[in-house]
């Protein structure tokens, strides 16, 4: 091996080390921002939670205002995310019953992974969804470290098959509270377009 080849190999190795260092600095900085944002978000959760609980009790809903759900995280690992409950407590069971009794509802849900006029949404749920605060408790996930402030939507495990080729791309980063999909139309965006975003 001549001197030129050795110098080229050294340059390649230095380039790799520089890239790795830049990536580590980026990830460290992003995590610091997430921790600060997570702390601020968790502090804001306190008065918000009190208000939502009081309104729920006034509407004779005495169940927990929080809702946890399993989602797909970084590298395909299952994570538990936190949300304010915007639907009836047994929403999954009600969805199954709705899909069994109405083929149009089943088709809409299987196509879009959501229902436009979802009868499972509560009165307070309607308000917190319109104000986009139902996902505010995910600041807890950001603080824990299994979510980030900006990233792709956290998908449900049952959506993995429908994600197709996009699955491998989506799991390369942590899911986020907000991202391109959330600011590009959210409910008006189809499932496939959401994946592309």
N, C-alpha and C positions, 0 to 999 in steps of 0.2 A: 504494500500500500504506500503510495507516494505522499509527499508532504501536502500537496493540494487537497487530496482526498481526506486526509486527517483534519486539515483546517475546515473543510466543508462540514465534516461530521461534528466538529466542535461547535461550529456556528449553528447547526441544526439543534444540537443539545442545548445550547444557550437560548435559542429561540423557544424551545419547549419549556425550559425553566422559567423564562420570562412570562410566557403565556400562563403557566401554572400559578405564578406569583400574582399576576393580574387577576386571575379568576378567584384566587383566595382572598385578595383585597376586596374585590367586588362582593363576594359572598359574606365576608366579615362586615362590610359597610351596610349591606342590605339587612343583615341580621340585627345590627345596632338600630337601624331605622325601624325595623319591625318591633323590637323591644320597646322603643320609645313610643311608637304608635300604639302598640298593644296596651301599654300602661295608661296612656291618655284615654284610649277607648274603654278600658275596664273601669276607669274612674267615672267616665260619662255613663256607663251602664247602671250605676247605682241609682241616680234620680229617675232615669228612664224606666228601670225595672219597677220602681215603686209606683210610678204613674200607671204603667201597663197593668200591674197587679190590682191597683185600686179600681181602674176602669173595668177590668175583668170581673172583679167581685160585684161591682155595680150591675153588671150584665148577668149576674148569677152563674158565673163560670168560676168554680172554686178549684179547678184542677191546676196543675203546675203550668206556669206561663212559659217555661223552658221546654225545649224539645231537642232530643239528641238523635242523630242519625249516622249510620255508617256510610262513609264515602271513600273514594279512591284517592290516595295521597301520592306523595313522591315515590317513584319507583314501583308503583302499583300496590304499595302497602295500604292496608285498610286503616282509616282513621275515624274517630268519632267527632262529628262537628256539633256545635251548639247554635241554636237559633231560638228566637221567640216563637212560641207556638201560635200559628195563625189559622190553624184548622181545628176541627173537632178532635178530641183525644185519640179516637180509634180511626184516624184518617185512612190508614192503609187498608183496613178491613172494609171500610165504607167504599173505597175505590174499587176493590175487588167486586163488591156487590153491585156497584153502579155499572161496571164493565160487563158483568154477567147479564144484567137486566136490559142494557141499552147498547146495541151494536155500534151506534154512532159515537157514543162516549168512548167505547173501547177503541175504535178506529182513530179517533182524535188523540187519545192518550198514547197509543202505540206509535203514532206518527210524530207527534210533537213532544212527548214525554211530559205533557201538562194539559190541563183543561182550561179553556178561555174563561168560561163562567163556572168555576168550580164550586159546587154546592157545599163542599166540606169547609169552606172558609168561614170563620166566625165574623161577627161585627167588628170587634177590635182587630181581628186578623186582616180585614179589608183595609183598615186605616193604616196599620203598620206596614202592610205591603205597598200601599200607595206612596207612603213616605219613605219606603226602602229602608226601614229600620229593623225588619224581621231578622236580618243577618248580622245585626250589631253584636250579638254575643260571640260571634266568631273572632272578636278581638281576644277572647280567652284562648282560642286555638293559635292565634298569632303569637301570643305571649308564651304558650307552651312550646311552640316551634314547629307544629305540624301543618301550619298554614302561613301564608305571607299576606301582606297588605295588597300587593299587586301580583296577580297570577291568573291562570286559567280557572274556570269554574270547577268546583269539586264535584265530580260526577258520581252517580250512584253505582254500586257494583253491578246491578242488573242492566245498566246502560253500556257495560263494557263491550258486549257483542255488537251493539248498534254503532259503537264508536269506530269500528273497523280499523283501517290503517292509521287513523288519527290517534288511537290509544297510545301507541309507542311514543309519539311526540308529546302528548299531554302529560304523561307520567314522568317526563324528564325534569319537571320543576314542580315546586310546591303549589298546591291550589291557592287561589287568592280570594280575598273578600271582594275586591274589585279587579277589573281587567277590561280588555278590549270588548268582550261580549257585553259586559254589564253597562258600558257606556255607549254601545252602538245599537241600541234598540231594545235590549233585554227581552221583554215578553213578546215583542213583535218579530223576533228573529227565530227562524226555523232551527230545528235540532242540527241539521247538517251545516247550515251557515254558522251556527254557534261553534261547531267543531273546527271549521275553517278559520274562524277568528282566533 
